[in-house]
Amino acid sequence: MFDTALLIFAGLAAGMLNAIAGGGTFISFPALVWVGVPPVMANATATLTALPGYLSSAWAYRHDMETQDPLPIAMVLFLAAIGGLAGAGLLLITTQETFSALVPWLLLLGTLVFGLGPFAMKHMRTGTKAPKPVAAAVLLAVSIYGGYFNGGLGIMLLAAFGLMGLTNLHGMNGLKNLVSALLSVVSVAAYTVAGLIAWDAALVLALAQLCGGYIGARLALKITDTGLLRMFITVIGLVMAGIFFVRT
């Protein structure tokens, strides 16, 4: 009963955070590990359970979504699918021991990217489009990372969209959730074939994230300053990374 309650709470919180500012993986992944799911399987399951939240958030943002040159939306989705499959493939050949050793570093990297991302983006030349090959290479690299590990993916995608010349934050958030959903679909397809999904935990977490994602998206449209929330999520990520460093 406690495990179920923990997964419901983690799912609601993760879905809301992913919709508003990102960082839900810093809650959903450790929750799965704490209820006894092995790290590689927990990573795959966390990716699956984030999918309903991404979809509901993308639907809430459907009227704001947009893209433009240098990469049209069809190219963005194609690169995301290819990168997601490549990242999932890398995870499939990673042993439990190796991934367990990588987990704290991945959490730390994702947290730092998440926490420092807005500062870096503030100093980018918004509205200036990077050359098409550069934008494509950055998006592909981010998609490979997202197929392997979900932490910090949201802010990385926002940075990639900034290089593409997008400036409408709500539109960028909608596209971020759509791309994240596609990444999750192709990655989860590979994980499912490999038998890496903990289905009992996944069902509870996915339903909770579905509700949390929609609620978070509606709240996000009313929030003008997410600075304090981002600081809170960054602290959570650092604490989680610290715990996993101690455990390994």
Secondary structure, 3 states (H helix, E strand, C coil): CHHHHHHHHHHHHHHHHHHHCCCCHHHHHHHHHHCCCCHHHHHHHHHHHHHHHHHHHHHHCCCCCCCCCCCCHHHHHHHHHHHHHHHHHHHHCCCHHHHHHHHHHHHHHHHHHHHHHHHHHHCCCCCCCCCHHHHHHHHHHHHHHHHHCCCCHHHHHHHHHHHCCCCCHHHHHHHHHHHHHHHHHHHHHHHHHCCCCCHHHHHHHHHHHHHHHHHHHHHHCCCCCCHHHHHHHHHHHHHHHHHHHHHC
